[in-house]
């Protein structure tokens, strides 16, 4: 679950409608927000998430990873050193 101020919508814009990243549009949006604003992780369950076999993001995991790489690399020049290292570590784990 994500909560943010309305001002971020006018500053960052709306979620992308790029069909080539359709399964990770939220990931792209949160990345764009994190490039301009501090973000925080609350380690508390606030919602339940239902998994099922027909989820768009689970149909082809390798394609989802490719799309994630595409999104991150499109913002690469805006990432700081720590963000780049985190991405490289996560990418090697998959």
MOBELQUI-V587783 format. One record per residue. RES is the residue in one letter. SS is DSSP state (a for helix, b for strand, c for the rest). PSI is psi in degrees with one decimal (999 if undefined). BURIAL is 1 if it has 9 or more other ideal C-beta (glycine too) atoms within 8 Angstrom, else 0. Layout:
res=RES ss=SS psi=PSI burial=BURIAL
res=RES ss=SS psi=PSI burial=BURIAL
This chain:
res=X ss=c psi=138.3 burial=0
res=X ss=c psi=137.5 burial=0
res=X ss=c psi=132.7 burial=0
res=X ss=c psi=162.8 burial=0
res=X ss=c psi=149.2 burial=0
res=X ss=a psi=-31.7 burial=0
res=X ss=a psi=-33.1 burial=0
res=X ss=a psi=-36.7 burial=1
res=X ss=a psi=-44.6 burial=0
res=X ss=a psi=-26.7 burial=0
res=X ss=a psi=-46.2 burial=0
res=X ss=a psi=-30.5 burial=0
res=X ss=c psi=-175.0 burial=0
res=X ss=c psi=172.1 burial=0
res=X ss=c psi=145.5 burial=0
res=X ss=c psi=150.6 burial=0
res=X ss=c psi=20.7 burial=0
res=X ss=c psi=114.0 burial=0
res=X ss=a psi=-17.8 burial=0
res=X ss=a psi=-12.4 burial=0
res=X ss=a psi=30.3 burial=1
res=X ss=a psi=-29.0 burial=0
res=X ss=a psi=-8.6 burial=1
res=X ss=a psi=31.3 burial=1
res=X ss=a psi=-38.6 burial=1
res=X ss=a psi=-39.8 burial=0
res=X ss=a psi=-46.7 burial=1
res=X ss=a psi=-43.8 burial=1
res=X ss=a psi=-45.5 burial=1
res=X ss=a psi=-34.1 burial=1
res=X ss=a psi=-45.2 burial=1
res=X ss=a psi=-38.8 burial=1
res=X ss=a psi=-44.9 burial=1
res=X ss=a psi=-19.7 burial=1
res=X ss=c psi=-19.9 burial=0
res=X ss=c psi=-20.9 burial=0
res=X ss=c psi=152.7 burial=0
res=X ss=c psi=139.6 burial=0
res=X ss=c psi=154.8 burial=0
res=X ss=c psi=148.5 burial=0
res=X ss=c psi=122.8 burial=0
res=X ss=c psi=113.1 burial=0
res=X ss=c psi=65.5 burial=0
res=X ss=c psi=133.4 burial=0
res=X ss=c psi=120.5 burial=0
res=X ss=c psi=-20.3 burial=0
res=X ss=c psi=165.5 burial=0
res=X ss=c psi=145.9 burial=0
res=X ss=c psi=130.0 burial=0
res=X ss=c psi=126.0 burial=0
res=X ss=c psi=141.1 burial=0
res=X ss=c psi=163.7 burial=0
res=X ss=c psi=-15.9 burial=0
res=X ss=c psi=13.4 burial=0
res=X ss=c psi=136.4 burial=0
res=X ss=a psi=-41.7 burial=0
res=X ss=a psi=-17.1 burial=0
res=X ss=a psi=-4.3 burial=0
res=X ss=a psi=-46.1 burial=0
res=X ss=c psi=94.7 burial=0
res=X ss=a psi=-37.8 burial=0
res=X ss=a psi=-37.0 burial=0
res=X ss=a psi=-37.7 burial=1
res=X ss=a psi=-41.8 burial=1
res=X ss=a psi=-39.7 burial=1
res=X ss=a psi=-42.3 burial=0
res=X ss=a psi=-38.5 burial=1
res=X ss=a psi=-45.5 burial=1
res=X ss=a psi=-43.3 burial=1
res=X ss=a psi=-45.0 burial=1
res=X ss=a psi=-48.5 burial=1
res=X ss=a psi=-45.4 burial=1
res=X ss=a psi=-28.2 burial=0
res=X ss=a psi=-20.5 burial=0
res=X ss=c psi=7.2 burial=1
res=X ss=a psi=-44.4 burial=0
res=X ss=a psi=-16.2 burial=0
res=X ss=a psi=-13.4 burial=0
res=X ss=c psi=146.4 burial=1
res=X ss=c psi=175.4 burial=0
res=X ss=a psi=-46.0 burial=0
res=X ss=a psi=-43.0 burial=0
res=X ss=a psi=-39.7 burial=1
res=X ss=a psi=-41.7 burial=1
res=X ss=a psi=-43.8 burial=0
res=X ss=a psi=-44.7 burial=0
res=X ss=a psi=-43.4 burial=1
res=X ss=a psi=-40.2 burial=0
res=X ss=a psi=-48.1 burial=0
res=X ss=a psi=-42.5 burial=0
res=X ss=a psi=-35.9 burial=1
res=X ss=a psi=-21.8 burial=0
res=X ss=a psi=-23.0 burial=0
res=X ss=c psi=999 burial=0
